């Protein structure tokens, strides 16, 4: 290929890539906030996994703040844990 044709093709590909980036950015925009929340949730799960004592502390704090509702929330937590455990194949 000669240099002028190569330069034209390069410019065309650069313009096409820029248009694709713009289109992709527009398509992803509605997902930006939900994905950010998912990312925050995953970071929280990783932190809890590194520090499992936080779970005990959280449950204790919860028990101190709302003793009448602790049983209901513990049952929900137990059910959620069992469901997750079964989904993981345990």
PDB file of N, CA, C and O in Angstrom:
ATOM      1  N   UNK A   1       0.855  -1.187   0.000  1.00  0.00           N
ATOM      2  CA  UNK A   1       0.000   0.000   0.000  1.00  0.00           C
ATOM      3  C   UNK A   1       0.887   1.232   0.000  1.00  0.00           C
ATOM      4  O   UNK A   1       1.950   1.274   0.621  1.00  0.00           O
ATOM      5  N   UNK A   2       0.411   2.218  -0.713  1.00  0.00           N
ATOM      6  CA  UNK A   2       1.197   3.444  -0.709  1.00  0.00           C
ATOM      7  C   UNK A   2       0.825   4.304   0.493  1.00  0.00           C
ATOM      8  O   UNK A   2      -0.217   4.097   1.115  1.00  0.00           O
ATOM      9  N   UNK A   3       1.671   5.260   0.811  1.00  0.00           N
ATOM     10  CA  UNK A   3       1.506   6.047   2.030  1.00  0.00           C
ATOM     11  C   UNK A   3       0.229   6.888   2.062  1.00  0.00           C
ATOM     12  O   UNK A   3      -0.394   6.967   3.121  1.00  0.00           O
ATOM     13  N   UNK A   4      -0.195   7.519   0.971  1.00  0.00           N
ATOM     14  CA  UNK A   4      -1.446   8.307   1.058  1.00  0.00           C
ATOM     15  C   UNK A   4      -2.666   7.438   1.371  1.00  0.00           C
ATOM     16  O   UNK A   4      -3.518   7.836   2.165  1.00  0.00           O
ATOM     17  N   UNK A   5      -2.757   6.268   0.764  1.00  0.00           N
ATOM     18  CA  UNK A   5      -3.894   5.387   1.045  1.00  0.00           C
ATOM     19  C   UNK A   5      -3.845   4.879   2.473  1.00  0.00           C
ATOM     20  O   UNK A   5      -4.876   4.757   3.136  1.00  0.00           O
ATOM     21  N   UNK A   6      -2.650   4.586   2.940  1.00  0.00           N
ATOM     22  CA  UNK A   6      -2.478   4.117   4.306  1.00  0.00           C
ATOM     23  C   UNK A   6      -2.877   5.207   5.302  1.00  0.00           C
ATOM     24  O   UNK A   6      -3.531   4.920   6.305  1.00  0.00           O
ATOM     25  N   UNK A   7      -2.496   6.423   5.039  1.00  0.00           N
ATOM     26  CA  UNK A   7      -2.848   7.544   5.917  1.00  0.00           C
ATOM     27  C   UNK A   7      -4.361   7.769   5.922  1.00  0.00           C
ATOM     28  O   UNK A   7      -4.946   8.031   6.973  1.00  0.00           O
ATOM     29  N   UNK A   8      -4.993   7.668   4.754  1.00  0.00           N
ATOM     30  CA  UNK A   8      -6.449   7.825   4.674  1.00  0.00           C
ATOM     31  C   UNK A   8      -7.150   6.720   5.467  1.00  0.00           C
ATOM     32  O   UNK A   8      -8.100   6.973   6.207  1.00  0.00           O
ATOM     33  N   UNK A   9      -6.667   5.509   5.297  1.00  0.00           N
ATOM     34  CA  UNK A   9      -7.270   4.382   6.023  1.00  0.00           C
ATOM     35  C   UNK A   9      -7.098   4.557   7.533  1.00  0.00           C
ATOM     36  O   UNK A   9      -8.011   4.281   8.311  1.00  0.00           O
ATOM     37  N   UNK A  10      -5.924   5.014   7.927  1.00  0.00           N
ATOM     38  CA  UNK A  10      -5.658   5.236   9.351  1.00  0.00           C
ATOM     39  C   UNK A  10      -6.603   6.294   9.912  1.00  0.00           C
ATOM     40  O   UNK A  10      -7.173   6.110  10.988  1.00  0.00           O
ATOM     41  N   UNK A  11      -6.770   7.381   9.201  1.00  0.00           N
ATOM     42  CA  UNK A  11      -7.670   8.445   9.660  1.00  0.00           C
ATOM     43  C   UNK A  11      -9.118   7.950   9.743  1.00  0.00           C
ATOM     44  O   UNK A  11      -9.843   8.283  10.680  1.00  0.00           O
ATOM     45  N   UNK A  12      -9.524   7.159   8.763  1.00  0.00           N
ATOM     46  CA  UNK A  12     -10.872   6.600   8.757  1.00  0.00           C
ATOM     47  C   UNK A  12     -11.079   5.670   9.958  1.00  0.00           C
ATOM     48  O   UNK A  12     -12.127   5.707  10.603  1.00  0.00           O
ATOM     49  N   UNK A  13     -10.081   4.840  10.253  1.00  0.00           N
ATOM     50  CA  UNK A  13     -10.181   3.930  11.394  1.00  0.00           C
ATOM     51  C   UNK A  13     -10.190   4.690  12.723  1.00  0.00           C
ATOM     52  O   UNK A  13     -10.897   4.307  13.656  1.00  0.00           O
ATOM     53  N   UNK A  14      -9.412   5.753  12.806  1.00  0.00           N
ATOM     54  CA  UNK A  14      -9.400   6.567  14.029  1.00  0.00           C
ATOM     55  C   UNK A  14     -10.762   7.223  14.232  1.00  0.00           C
ATOM     56  O   UNK A  14     -11.264   7.257  15.355  1.00  0.00           O
ATOM     57  N   UNK A  15     -11.364   7.739  13.173  1.00  0.00           N
ATOM     58  CA  UNK A  15     -12.695   8.355  13.276  1.00  0.00           C
ATOM     59  C   UNK A  15     -13.746   7.310  13.653  1.00  0.00           C
ATOM     60  O   UNK A  15     -14.641   7.579  14.454  1.00  0.00           O
ATOM     61  N   UNK A  16     -13.627   6.130  13.073  1.00  0.00           N
ATOM     62  CA  UNK A  16     -14.574   5.051  13.385  1.00  0.00           C
ATOM     63  C   UNK A  16     -14.442   4.632  14.852  1.00  0.00           C
ATOM     64  O   UNK A  16     -15.451   4.401  15.519  1.00  0.00           O
ATOM     65  N   UNK A  17     -13.229   4.533  15.349  1.00  0.00           N
ATOM     66  CA  UNK A  17     -13.016   4.165  16.749  1.00  0.00           C
ATOM     67  C   UNK A  17     -13.583   5.241  17.678  1.00  0.00           C
ATOM     68  O   UNK A  17     -14.174   4.914  18.708  1.00  0.00           O
ATOM     69  N   UNK A  18     -13.414   6.499  17.334  1.00  0.00           N
ATOM     70  CA  UNK A  18     -13.963   7.587  18.157  1.00  0.00           C
ATOM     71  C   UNK A  18     -15.483   7.527  18.189  1.00  0.00           C
ATOM     72  O   UNK A  18     -16.088   7.728  19.242  1.00  0.00           O
ATOM     73  N   UNK A  19     -16.107   7.251  17.042  1.00  0.00           N
ATOM     74  CA  UNK A  19     -17.565   7.136  16.994  1.00  0.00           C
ATOM     75  C   UNK A  19     -18.035   5.941  17.824  1.00  0.00           C
ATOM     76  O   UNK A  19     -19.052   6.031  18.511  1.00  0.00           O
ATOM     77  N   UNK A  20     -17.320   4.845  17.770  1.00  0.00           N
ATOM     78  CA  UNK A  20     -17.681   3.670  18.557  1.00  0.00           C
ATOM     79  C   UNK A  20     -17.546   3.947  20.053  1.00  0.00           C
ATOM     80  O   UNK A  20     -18.390   3.512  20.836  1.00  0.00           O
ATOM     81  N   UNK A  21     -16.493   4.667  20.463  1.00  0.00           N
ATOM     82  CA  UNK A  21     -16.337   5.020  21.874  1.00  0.00           C
ATOM     83  C   UNK A  21     -17.487   5.893  22.346  1.00  0.00           C
ATOM     84  O   UNK A  21     -17.991   5.710  23.455  1.00  0.00           O
ATOM     85  N   UNK A  22     -17.908   6.845  21.511  1.00  0.00           N
ATOM     86  CA  UNK A  22     -19.028   7.718  21.866  1.00  0.00           C
ATOM     87  C   UNK A  22     -20.315   6.915  22.010  1.00  0.00           C
ATOM     88  O   UNK A  22     -21.065   7.113  22.965  1.00  0.00           O
ATOM     89  N   UNK A  23     -20.574   6.021  21.082  1.00  0.00           N
ATOM     90  CA  UNK A  23     -21.767   5.181  21.142  1.00  0.00           C
ATOM     91  C   UNK A  23     -21.743   4.286  22.372  1.00  0.00           C
ATOM     92  O   UNK A  23     -22.756   4.131  23.054  1.00  0.00           O
ATOM     93  N   UNK A  24     -20.593   3.701  22.653  1.00  0.00           N
ATOM     94  CA  UNK A  24     -20.467   2.843  23.823  1.00  0.00           C
ATOM     95  C   UNK A  24     -20.697   3.633  25.114  1.00  0.00           C
ATOM     96  O   UNK A  24     -21.367   3.151  26.028  1.00  0.00           O
ATOM     97  N   UNK A  25     -20.152   4.821  25.187  1.00  0.00           N
ATOM     98  CA  UNK A  25     -20.345   5.659  26.374  1.00  0.00           C
ATOM     99  C   UNK A  25     -21.819   5.990  26.579  1.00  0.00           C
ATOM    100  O   UNK A  25     -22.298   6.005  27.713  1.00  0.00           O
ATOM    101  N   UNK A  26     -22.539   6.256  25.496  1.00  0.00           N
ATOM    102  CA  UNK A  26     -23.968   6.563  25.594  1.00  0.00           C
ATOM    103  C   UNK A  26     -24.763   5.327  26.038  1.00  0.00           C
ATOM    104  O   UNK A  26     -25.724   5.450  26.797  1.00  0.00           O
ATOM    105  N   UNK A  27     -24.368   4.155  25.573  1.00  0.00           N
ATOM    106  CA  UNK A  27     -25.077   2.925  25.940  1.00  0.00           C
ATOM    107  C   UNK A  27     -24.820   2.546  27.399  1.00  0.00           C
ATOM    108  O   UNK A  27     -25.701   2.004  28.065  1.00  0.00           O
ATOM    109  N   UNK A  28     -23.639   2.825  27.884  1.00  0.00           N
ATOM    110  CA  UNK A  28     -23.264   2.430  29.237  1.00  0.00           C
ATOM    111  C   UNK A  28     -23.756   3.432  30.280  1.00  0.00           C
ATOM    112  O   UNK A  28     -23.889   3.066  31.448  1.00  0.00           O
ATOM    113  N   UNK A  29     -24.023   4.648  29.911  1.00  0.00           N
ATOM    114  CA  UNK A  29     -24.387   5.701  30.868  1.00  0.00           C
ATOM    115  C   UNK A  29     -25.514   5.300  31.823  1.00  0.00           C
ATOM    116  O   UNK A  29     -25.375   5.548  33.021  1.00  0.00           O
ATOM    117  N   UNK A  30     -26.622   4.695  31.373  1.00  0.00           N
ATOM    118  CA  UNK A  30     -27.674   4.316  32.334  1.00  0.00           C
ATOM    119  C   UNK A  30     -27.208   3.287  33.367  1.00  0.00           C
ATOM    120  O   UNK A  30     -27.816   3.163  34.429  1.00  0.00           O
ATOM    121  N   UNK A  31     -26.150   2.561  33.069  1.00  0.00           N
ATOM    122  CA  UNK A  31     -25.663   1.520  33.975  1.00  0.00           C
ATOM    123  C   UNK A  31     -24.600   2.028  34.941  1.00  0.00           C
ATOM    124  O   UNK A  31     -24.181   1.292  35.835  1.00  0.00           O
ATOM    125  N   UNK A  32     -24.156   3.277  34.777  1.00  0.00           N
ATOM    126  CA  UNK A  32     -23.051   3.793  35.582  1.00  0.00           C
ATOM    127  C   UNK A  32     -23.359   3.748  37.082  1.00  0.00           C
ATOM    128  O   UNK A  32     -22.543   3.245  37.854  1.00  0.00           O
ATOM    129  N   UNK A  33     -24.505   4.256  37.506  1.00  0.00           N
ATOM    130  CA  UNK A  33     -24.855   4.291  38.936  1.00  0.00           C
ATOM    131  C   UNK A  33     -25.105   2.880  39.479  1.00  0.00           C
ATOM    132  O   UNK A  33     -24.549   2.538  40.523  1.00  0.00           O
ATOM    133  N   UNK A  34     -25.921   2.041  38.814  1.00  0.00           N
ATOM    134  CA  UNK A  34     -26.110   0.687  39.356  1.00  0.00           C
ATOM    135  C   UNK A  34     -24.805  -0.106  39.458  1.00  0.00           C
ATOM    136  O   UNK A  34     -24.596  -0.825  40.436  1.00  0.00           O
ATOM    137  N   UNK A  35     -23.935   0.017  38.472  1.00  0.00           N
ATOM    138  CA  UNK A  35     -22.666  -0.707  38.528  1.00  0.00           C
ATOM    139  C   UNK A  35     -21.765  -0.162  39.630  1.00  0.00           C
ATOM    140  O   UNK A  35     -21.015  -0.917  40.248  1.00  0.00           O
ATOM    141  N   UNK A  36     -21.834   1.137  39.877  1.00  0.00           N
ATOM    142  CA  UNK A  36     -21.058   1.709  40.974  1.00  0.00           C
ATOM    143  C   UNK A  36     -21.547   1.158  42.313  1.00  0.00           C
ATOM    144  O   UNK A  36     -20.742   0.876  43.200  1.00  0.00           O
ATOM    145  N   UNK A  37     -22.860   1.006  42.459  1.00  0.00           N
ATOM    146  CA  UNK A  37     -23.406   0.430  43.696  1.00  0.00           C
ATOM    147  C   UNK A  37     -22.990  -1.030  43.861  1.00  0.00           C
ATOM    148  O   UNK A  37     -22.650  -1.463  44.962  1.00  0.00           O
ATOM    149  N   UNK A  38     -23.017  -1.772  42.781  1.00  0.00           N
ATOM    150  CA  UNK A  38     -22.575  -3.173  42.836  1.00  0.00           C
ATOM    151  C   UNK A  38     -21.106  -3.229  43.234  1.00  0.00           C
ATOM    152  O   UNK A  38     -20.710  -4.070  44.041  1.00  0.00           O
ATOM    153  N   UNK A  39     -20.303  -2.343  42.674  1.00  0.00           N
ATOM    154  CA  UNK A  39     -18.890  -2.292  43.011  1.00  0.00           C
ATOM    155  C   UNK A  39     -18.685  -1.983  44.494  1.00  0.00           C
ATOM    156  O   UNK A  39     -17.833  -2.587  45.145  1.00  0.00           O
ATOM    157  N   UNK A  40     -19.468  -1.042  45.024  1.00  0.00           N
ATOM    158  CA  UNK A  40     -19.382  -0.721  46.451  1.00  0.00           C
ATOM    159  C   UNK A  40     -19.783  -1.929  47.302  1.00  0.00           C
ATOM    160  O   UNK A  40     -19.152  -2.212  48.321  1.00  0.00           O
ATOM    161  N   UNK A  41     -20.818  -2.630  46.885  1.00  0.00           N
ATOM    162  CA  UNK A  41     -21.254  -3.819  47.605  1.00  0.00           C
ATOM    163  C   UNK A  41     -20.190  -4.905  47.611  1.00  0.00           C
ATOM    164  O   UNK A  41     -19.962  -5.552  48.633  1.00  0.00           O
ATOM    165  N   UNK A  42     -19.540  -5.104  46.469  1.00  0.00           N
ATOM    166  CA  UNK A  42     -18.477  -6.099  46.396  1.00  0.00           C
ATOM    167  C   UNK A  42     -17.294  -5.701  47.280  1.00  0.00           C
ATOM    168  O   UNK A  42     -16.684  -6.551  47.928  1.00  0.00           O
ATOM    169  N   UNK A  43     -16.975  -4.411  47.303  1.00  0.00           N
ATOM    170  CA  UNK A  43     -15.908  -3.950  48.185  1.00  0.00           C
ATOM    171  C   UNK A  43     -16.262  -4.196  49.648  1.00  0.00           C
ATOM    172  O   UNK A  43     -15.403  -4.578  50.442  1.00  0.00           O
ATOM    173  N   UNK A  44     -17.522  -3.978  50.002  1.00  0.00           N
ATOM    174  CA  UNK A  44     -17.971  -4.225  51.367  1.00  0.00           C
ATOM    175  C   UNK A  44     -17.851  -5.714  51.702  1.00  0.00           C
ATOM    176  O   UNK A  44     -17.381  -6.072  52.782  1.00  0.00           O
ATOM    177  N   UNK A  45     -18.271  -6.570  50.787  1.00  0.00           N
ATOM    178  CA  UNK A  45     -18.166  -8.015  51.017  1.00  0.00           C
ATOM    179  C   UNK A  45     -16.722  -8.457  51.182  1.00  0.00           C
ATOM    180  O   UNK A  45     -16.420  -9.303  52.024  1.00  0.00           O
ATOM    181  N   UNK A  46     -15.823  -7.884  50.377  1.00  0.00           N
ATOM    182  CA  UNK A  46     -14.401  -8.220  50.516  1.00  0.00           C
ATOM    183  C   UNK A  46     -13.866  -7.776  51.874  1.00  0.00           C
ATOM    184  O   UNK A  46     -13.079  -8.487  52.499  1.00  0.00           O
ATOM    185  N   UNK A  47     -14.295  -6.593  52.328  1.00  0.00           N
ATOM    186  CA  UNK A  47     -13.846  -6.100  53.627  1.00  0.00           C
ATOM    187  C   UNK A  47     -14.353  -6.999  54.749  1.00  0.00           C
ATOM    188  O   UNK A  47     -13.611  -7.305  55.683  1.00  0.00           O
ATOM    189  N   UNK A  48     -15.599  -7.420  54.662  1.00  0.00           N
ATOM    190  CA  UNK A  48     -16.158  -8.303  55.685  1.00  0.00           C
ATOM    191  C   UNK A  48     -15.457  -9.656  55.651  1.00  0.00           C
ATOM    192  O   UNK A  48     -15.238 -10.276  56.692  1.00  0.00           O
ATOM    193  N   UNK A  49     -15.111 -10.104  54.465  1.00  0.00           N
ATOM    194  CA  UNK A  49     -14.415 -11.386  54.343  1.00  0.00           C
ATOM    195  C   UNK A  49     -13.029 -11.307  54.985  1.00  0.00           C
ATOM    196  O   UNK A  49     -12.563 -12.276  55.584  1.00  0.00           O
ATOM    197  N   UNK A  50     -12.377 -10.159  54.858  1.00  0.00           N
ATOM    198  CA  UNK A  50     -11.066  -9.980  55.482  1.00  0.00           C
ATOM    199  C   UNK A  50     -11.175  -9.824  56.998  1.00  0.00           C
ATOM    200  O   UNK A  50     -10.247 -10.174  57.728  1.00  0.00           O
ATOM    201  N   UNK A  51     -12.317  -9.295  57.476  1.00  0.00           N
ATOM    202  CA  UNK A  51     -12.508  -9.027  58.898  1.00  0.00           C
ATOM    203  C   UNK A  51     -13.837  -9.631  59.368  1.00  0.00           C
ATOM    204  O   UNK A  51     -14.793  -8.888  59.589  1.00  0.00           O
ATOM    205  N   UNK A  52     -13.923 -10.944  59.523  1.00  0.00           N
ATOM    206  CA  UNK A  52     -15.195 -11.578  59.884  1.00  0.00           C
ATOM    207  C   UNK A  52     -15.718 -11.172  61.258  1.00  0.00           C
ATOM    208  O   UNK A  52     -16.902 -11.354  61.543  1.00  0.00           O
ATOM    209  N   UNK A  53     -14.866 -10.631  62.103  1.00  0.00           N
ATOM    210  CA  UNK A  53     -15.330 -10.193  63.425  1.00  0.00           C
ATOM    211  C   UNK A  53     -16.318  -9.037  63.297  1.00  0.00           C
ATOM    212  O   UNK A  53     -17.117  -8.804  64.204  1.00  0.00           O
ATOM    213  N   UNK A  54     -16.272  -8.322  62.194  1.00  0.00           N
ATOM    214  CA  UNK A  54     -17.215  -7.222  61.977  1.00  0.00           C
ATOM    215  C   UNK A  54     -18.652  -7.741  61.975  1.00  0.00           C
ATOM    216  O   UNK A  54     -19.562  -7.045  62.424  1.00  0.00           O
ATOM    217  N   UNK A  55     -18.860  -8.948  61.477  1.00  0.00           N
ATOM    218  CA  UNK A  55     -20.199  -9.520  61.453  1.00  0.00           C
ATOM    219  C   UNK A  55     -20.708  -9.689  62.880  1.00  0.00           C
ATOM    220  O   UNK A  55     -21.845  -9.336  63.193  1.00  0.00           O
ATOM    221  N   UNK A  56     -19.850 -10.233  63.739  1.00  0.00           N
ATOM    222  CA  UNK A  56     -20.236 -10.428  65.138  1.00  0.00           C
ATOM    223  C   UNK A  56     -20.517  -9.082  65.789  1.00  0.00           C
ATOM    224  O   UNK A  56     -21.505  -8.932  66.508  1.00  0.00           O
ATOM    225  N   UNK A  57     -19.667  -8.117  65.546  1.00  0.00           N
ATOM    226  CA  UNK A  57     -19.879  -6.786  66.104  1.00  0.00           C
ATOM    227  C   UNK A  57     -21.152  -6.146  65.593  1.00  0.00           C
ATOM    228  O   UNK A  57     -21.877  -5.502  66.352  1.00  0.00           O
ATOM    229  N   UNK A  58     -21.425  -6.318  64.321  1.00  0.00           N
ATOM    230  CA  UNK A  58     -22.651  -5.759  63.747  1.00  0.00           C
ATOM    231  C   UNK A  58     -23.895  -6.394  64.331  1.00  0.00           C
ATOM    232  O   UNK A  58     -24.877  -5.711  64.624  1.00  0.00           O
ATOM    233  N   UNK A  59     -23.848  -7.698  64.497  1.00  0.00           N
ATOM    234  CA  UNK A  59     -24.997  -8.392  65.094  1.00  0.00           C
ATOM    235  C   UNK A  59     -25.183  -7.958  66.544  1.00  0.00           C
ATOM    236  O   UNK A  59     -26.311  -7.759  66.996  1.00  0.00           O
ATOM    237  N   UNK A  60     -24.084  -7.813  67.268  1.00  0.00           N
ATOM    238  CA  UNK A  60     -24.178  -7.370  68.657  1.00  0.00           C
ATOM    239  C   UNK A  60     -24.732  -5.957  68.744  1.00  0.00           C
ATOM    240  O   UNK A  60     -25.579  -5.669  69.590  1.00  0.00           O
ATOM    241  N   UNK A  61     -24.261  -5.082  67.880  1.00  0.00           N
ATOM    242  CA  UNK A  61     -24.781  -3.708  67.868  1.00  0.00           C
ATOM    243  C   UNK A  61     -26.260  -3.697  67.515  1.00  0.00           C
ATOM    244  O   UNK A  61     -27.052  -2.972  68.117  1.00  0.00           O
ATOM    245  N   UNK A  62     -26.614  -4.501  66.545  1.00  0.00           N
ATOM    246  CA  UNK A  62     -28.016  -4.590  66.135  1.00  0.00           C
ATOM    247  C   UNK A  62     -28.881  -5.096  67.291  1.00  0.00           C
ATOM    248  O   UNK A  62     -29.988  -4.604  67.511  1.00  0.00           O
ATOM    249  N   UNK A  63     -28.368  -6.078  68.023  1.00  0.00           N
ATOM    250  CA  UNK A  63     -29.107  -6.636  69.150  1.00  0.00           C
ATOM    251  C   UNK A  63     -29.296  -5.587  70.243  1.00  0.00           C
ATOM    252  O   UNK A  63     -30.339  -5.553  70.895  1.00  0.00           O
ATOM    253  N   UNK A  64     -28.309  -4.746  70.444  1.00  0.00           N
ATOM    254  CA  UNK A  64     -28.430  -3.699  71.456  1.00  0.00           C
ATOM    255  C   UNK A  64     -29.429  -2.627  71.049  1.00  0.00           C
ATOM    256  O   UNK A  64     -30.139  -2.078  71.891  1.00  0.00           O
ATOM    257  N   UNK A  65     -29.481  -2.334  69.774  1.00  0.00           N
ATOM    258  CA  UNK A  65     -30.344  -1.247  69.310  1.00  0.00           C
ATOM    259  C   UNK A  65     -31.808  -1.665  69.178  1.00  0.00           C
ATOM    260  O   UNK A  65     -32.701  -0.872  69.479  1.00  0.00           O
ATOM    261  N   UNK A  66     -32.065  -2.875  68.741  1.00  0.00           N
ATOM    262  CA  UNK A  66     -33.438  -3.316  68.494  1.00  0.00           C
ATOM    263  C   UNK A  66     -33.639  -4.752  68.969  1.00  0.00           C
ATOM    264  O   UNK A  66     -33.751  -5.656  68.142  1.00  0.00           O
ATOM    265  N   UNK A  67     -33.686  -4.977  70.250  1.00  0.00           N
ATOM    266  CA  UNK A  67     -33.779  -6.357  70.737  1.00  0.00           C
ATOM    267  C   UNK A  67     -35.069  -7.066  70.340  1.00  0.00           C
ATOM    268  O   UNK A  67     -35.067  -8.290  70.207  1.00  0.00           O
ATOM    269  N   UNK A  68     -36.162  -6.347  70.149  1.00  0.00           N
ATOM    270  CA  UNK A  68     -37.430  -7.005  69.825  1.00  0.00           C
ATOM    271  C   UNK A  68     -37.421  -7.597  68.413  1.00  0.00           C
ATOM    272  O   UNK A  68     -38.142  -8.557  68.139  1.00  0.00           O
ATOM    273  N   UNK A  69     -36.616  -7.033  67.527  1.00  0.00           N
ATOM    274  CA  UNK A  69     -36.644  -7.481  66.128  1.00  0.00           C
ATOM    275  C   UNK A  69     -35.470  -8.379  65.769  1.00  0.00           C
ATOM    276  O   UNK A  69     -35.375  -8.834  64.629  1.00  0.00           O
ATOM    277  N   UNK A  70     -34.594  -8.641  66.696  1.00  0.00           N
ATOM    278  CA  UNK A  70     -33.395  -9.423  66.401  1.00  0.00           C
ATOM    279  C   UNK A  70     -33.751 -10.821  65.906  1.00  0.00           C
ATOM    280  O   UNK A  70     -33.160 -11.308  64.942  1.00  0.00           O
ATOM    281  N   UNK A  71     -34.703 -11.463  66.553  1.00  0.00           N
ATOM    282  CA  UNK A  71     -35.076 -12.821  66.151  1.00  0.00           C
ATOM    283  C   UNK A  71     -35.533 -12.893  64.709  1.00  0.00           C
ATOM    284  O   UNK A  71     -35.152 -13.803  63.972  1.00  0.00           O
ATOM    285  N   UNK A  72     -36.339 -11.946  64.312  1.00  0.00           N
ATOM    286  CA  UNK A  72     -36.839 -11.937  62.933  1.00  0.00           C
ATOM    287  C   UNK A  72     -35.677 -11.768  61.947  1.00  0.00           C
ATOM    288  O   UNK A  72     -35.609 -12.475  60.942  1.00  0.00           O
ATOM    289  N   UNK A  73     -34.767 -10.837  62.232  1.00  0.00           N
ATOM    290  CA  UNK A  73     -33.644 -10.600  61.332  1.00  0.00           C
ATOM    291  C   UNK A  73     -32.657 -11.758  61.341  1.00  0.00           C
ATOM    292  O   UNK A  73     -32.071 -12.078  60.307  1.00  0.00           O
ATOM    293  N   UNK A  74     -32.468 -12.382  62.483  1.00  0.00           N
ATOM    294  CA  UNK A  74     -31.585 -13.545  62.518  1.00  0.00           C
ATOM    295  C   UNK A  74     -32.150 -14.691  61.694  1.00  0.00           C
ATOM    296  O   UNK A  74     -31.404 -15.390  61.009  1.00  0.00           O
ATOM    297  N   UNK A  75     -33.468 -14.891  61.754  1.00  0.00           N
ATOM    298  CA  UNK A  75     -34.084 -15.931  60.919  1.00  0.00           C
ATOM    299  C   UNK A  75     -33.884 -15.612  59.438  1.00  0.00           C
ATOM    300  O   UNK A  75     -33.549 -16.493  58.646  1.00  0.00           O
ATOM    301  N   UNK A  76     -34.091 -14.356  59.073  1.00  0.00           N
ATOM    302  CA  UNK A  76     -33.892 -13.971  57.670  1.00  0.00           C
ATOM    303  C   UNK A  76     -32.441 -14.196  57.245  1.00  0.00           C
ATOM    304  O   UNK A  76     -32.172 -14.699  56.155  1.00  0.00           O
ATOM    305  N   UNK A  77     -31.526 -13.821  58.111  1.00  0.00           N
ATOM    306  CA  UNK A  77     -30.112 -14.021  57.807  1.00  0.00           C
ATOM    307  C   UNK A  77     -29.757 -15.482  57.663  1.00  0.00           C
ATOM    308  O   UNK A  77     -28.986 -15.861  56.782  1.00  0.00           O
ATOM    309  N   UNK A  78     -30.327 -16.308  58.541  1.00  0.00           N
ATOM    310  CA  UNK A  78     -30.074 -17.745  58.481  1.00  0.00           C
ATOM    311  C   UNK A  78     -30.602 -18.330  57.170  1.00  0.00           C
ATOM    312  O   UNK A  78     -29.927 -19.130  56.523  1.00  0.00           O
ATOM    313  N   UNK A  79     -31.803 -17.927  56.789  1.00  0.00           N
ATOM    314  CA  UNK A  79     -32.385 -18.412  55.529  1.00  0.00           C
ATOM    315  C   UNK A  79     -31.527 -17.951  54.350  1.00  0.00           C
ATOM    316  O   UNK A  79     -31.245 -18.733  53.443  1.00  0.00           O
ATOM    317  N   UNK A  80     -31.115 -16.686  54.363  1.00  0.00           N
ATOM    318  CA  UNK A  80     -30.280 -16.169  53.273  1.00  0.00           C
ATOM    319  C   UNK A  80     -28.961 -16.939  53.202  1.00  0.00           C
ATOM    320  O   UNK A  80     -28.498 -17.281  52.115  1.00  0.00           O
ATOM    321  N   UNK A  81     -28.362 -17.210  54.355  1.00  0.00           N
ATOM    322  CA  UNK A  81     -27.105 -17.938  54.379  1.00  0.00           C
ATOM    323  C   UNK A  81     -27.275 -19.342  53.807  1.00  0.00           C
ATOM    324  O   UNK A  81     -26.437 -19.810  53.036  1.00  0.00           O
ATOM    325  N   UNK A  82     -28.361 -20.011  54.187  1.00  0.00           N
ATOM    326  CA  UNK A  82     -28.606 -21.366  53.676  1.00  0.00           C
ATOM    327  C   UNK A  82     -28.811 -21.348  52.169  1.00  0.00           C
ATOM    328  O   UNK A  82     -28.298 -22.216  51.463  1.00  0.00           O
ATOM    329  N   UNK A  83     -29.562 -20.360  51.667  1.00  0.00           N
ATOM    330  CA  UNK A  83     -29.802 -20.272  50.222  1.00  0.00           C
ATOM    331  C   UNK A  83     -28.488 -20.054  49.482  1.00  0.00           C
ATOM    332  O   UNK A  83     -28.225 -20.707  48.473  1.00  0.00           O
ATOM    333  N   UNK A  84     -27.666 -19.138  49.981  1.00  0.00           N
ATOM    334  CA  UNK A  84     -26.373 -18.865  49.332  1.00  0.00           C
ATOM    335  C   UNK A  84     -25.496 -20.105  49.389  1.00  0.00           C
ATOM    336  O   UNK A  84     -24.821 -20.440  48.417  1.00  0.00           O
ATOM    337  N   UNK A  85     -25.507 -20.778  50.517  1.00  0.00           N
ATOM    338  CA  UNK A  85     -24.704 -21.995  50.681  1.00  0.00           C
ATOM    339  C   UNK A  85     -25.135 -23.067  49.675  1.00  0.00           C
ATOM    340  O   UNK A  85     -24.293 -23.729  49.068  1.00  0.00           O
ATOM    341  N   UNK A  86     -26.448 -23.232  49.505  1.00  0.00           N
ATOM    342  CA  UNK A  86     -26.944 -24.227  48.553  1.00  0.00           C
ATOM    343  C   UNK A  86     -26.629 -23.829  47.114  1.00  0.00           C
ATOM    344  O   UNK A  86     -26.323 -24.690  46.290  1.00  0.00           O
ATOM    345  N   UNK A  87     -26.699 -22.539  46.804  1.00  0.00           N
ATOM    346  CA  UNK A  87     -26.404 -22.084  45.451  1.00  0.00           C
ATOM    347  C   UNK A  87     -24.930 -22.301  45.104  1.00  0.00           C
ATOM    348  O   UNK A  87     -24.590 -22.544  43.946  1.00  0.00           O
ATOM    349  N   UNK A  88     -24.079 -22.213  46.088  1.00  0.00           N
ATOM    350  CA  UNK A  88     -22.645 -22.445  45.855  1.00  0.00           C
ATOM    351  C   UNK A  88     -22.319 -23.922  45.749  1.00  0.00           C
ATOM    352  O   UNK A  88     -21.192 -24.288  45.417  1.00  0.00           O
ATOM    353  N   UNK A  89     -23.287 -24.765  46.026  1.00  0.00           N
ATOM    354  CA  UNK A  89     -23.072 -26.191  45.892  1.00  0.00           C
ATOM    355  C   UNK A  89     -22.642 -26.863  47.177  1.00  0.00           C
ATOM    356  O   UNK A  89     -22.030 -27.931  47.156  1.00  0.00           O
ATOM    357  N   UNK A  90     -22.966 -26.229  48.303  1.00  0.00           N
ATOM    358  CA  UNK A  90     -22.530 -26.791  49.591  1.00  0.00           C
ATOM    359  C   UNK A  90     -23.528 -27.602  50.243  1.00  0.00           C
ATOM    360  O   UNK A  90     -23.283 -28.129  51.328  1.00  0.00           O
TER     361      UNK A  90
END
